[in-house]
Structure formats: C-alpha cells, structure tokens
C-alpha cells in the first residue's frame, strides 16, 4: 500500500527540520585564552571540612521553590556521588524573599546552597496583566479567558516573555526598587550573617538574568550603610569571601542604562555599575594566593535576546579574572530562530553549563568522565 501523500510530506518536513537543527555552541566556546577556573567540587575540597557556601539567585519570570531543587540537581549530575537534603523558609508579613536551603555531601567536601526566590515580590503586580494571557500561567489561574485570536507563537511569547517576564524588570526599575532591595537585604542577612563562616571559607554566587543586578545593587547598598553596622560587615565579608561568581544571561549592560543620565555618555565614561563598585571593595592584595582570587564566569547564548557578554576590561582587576563562555541553550532552526524563552531561561538547566560550574575547567577528578 502506498504511503499517503500527506504522510510523505510530513516525513520530509521532519527530516528537513532535523537536518536544519543546530546547536552552534555545544560544546561551549571559550572566548578567552587560558580559561581556567575552579568548580564547586574544588571549592568544597578547599573549605577545610566546613561548608562551602553557594548563593543562588534566579532572574526574570515567575519562579518558585522548585527552581532551587532543579538547579541543584543539575549541578550535581556531573559528580561521582552526592547526597542532599533541603528545607524552605518564608518570612511572614507580606511578600518576602523565600529562602530554599540544601546541604550537599560530595566526595570532596560539603556544599550549602541557599536559593533566594524573590519572584513572590512581583507576583501581585503581574497579576494585573492576567486578563491578557491566552494560556493562563500558574499565577493567573481563574482569570477571565482571553477571547481574541492570536497566532500560536505570538500567544506563547506574549504570555511568557511579555506578560510574565518583562514586568519583573519594569517593576524593579521603577518605584518598587527600594522595597525589593530592602527585602533582599533581609534575606542576605539571614543566610550570610557575618558570624556564620570564617573569612577563608569560599563563597560562590550563581546568579541569573536580572537577579544579578538585584543582588549586586543590594550588596552595594548594604556595604554603604554605617561603618561597622551588621549590614556593612556582612556585605564586605561576602565580597571578600567570593571565589567564584557565575553570571548567566547577563543583563547588566542593558539594565544599567536606567541608572545613567542622558547626554553624559559622550562627555565622560559611563558611571560604574554596582558590580564594578563591589569588586573595587575587594580586599585583594598584590601577590594574593590563588585560592583567594575571584573568578567571574559569564555564560551567554548569542541567540538570547536579553543577554550580553561581559566587557572584561570593566570588571577584571587585581585579584579578579573574567571569562566569557558561549553556550547553546536550545536548538537553532534553519539558522533563523532559537526559541527566545528557551534561549534566556535554560542556562542553569543546560548540562554543559551545569558541568562547567560543578567541575570547573579543567574538569575535576571528582567528576564523572564525559
């Protein structure tokens, strides 16, 4: 029996799509010669039997406590063996930053993850747009249906990137910024109190998208509180303990435009952003031991419309090394399109990214062979 014409056409289309599907930066492409940095497992080994602390901060779009479990699980996939336990804490008194903690035992030492889930701070405001969503998200359940006709792809991107993700950036850049920073300050104080860890115990920060800017803005603000205050001490100690800073989907070059006056760029260099100013506060000294230095690794998918590589000259300084790494978070079709939501949101669930963060470069002996 002959195969129906429509089936042959469908099969041909599928073959063409598979042939035209590419991931140009899988494996990742290193943009800097001599790229080398420690992985989480190496920092756990250097903690002297104490917990190496890992701070996780998500980016735009609605997130909940499950995000922390997914990210930690992905990061641990490359290790030869690891076991973990987790707990979540949400403060009372209105929307707060939720803290999800995980303790992971690895072959080389202990890792303590603290994920700061700030998404609840913007949820109530974003619900004002629920009437516009074609397919209702988890925060929009029960909202009246959207009855107009939208093209399928337009509907997907309007529901997600525009109605759920972009509002986070708009809210933070507006009058709510101060309130968001104060609530983030409370969470940072809870997990990084000055008395909780010795100054030589390594700290890792893994931040995504706008979460990087919220974190750096808040730490900078804390560091500028009254000298000797609890907040100032915690912030300075956190900056000094940093050994590895991982930024995925970096938006600082874009978002920092909101912190500058028009007409000044042509007259003087751009005002240093909060990350630059924080790095200037590091107490690195000439000849500092290698295990006291900070490595900043920025992961970027070139098809991510909301991400930018870091300009190394802005952030590299004494005791600080900057590396950019290009990755593919999803497939590109016909050289024309990678889904924008996948390109921006899939960094920390990308196995290539997870392995590099967990195992470092060159890869640790404690990691599974590829």
Order of alpha helices (4+ residues) and beta strands (2+ residues): alpha-beta-beta-beta-alpha-beta-alpha-beta-beta-beta-alpha-alpha-alpha-alpha-beta-alpha-alpha-beta-alpha-alpha-beta-alpha-beta-beta-beta-alpha-alpha-beta
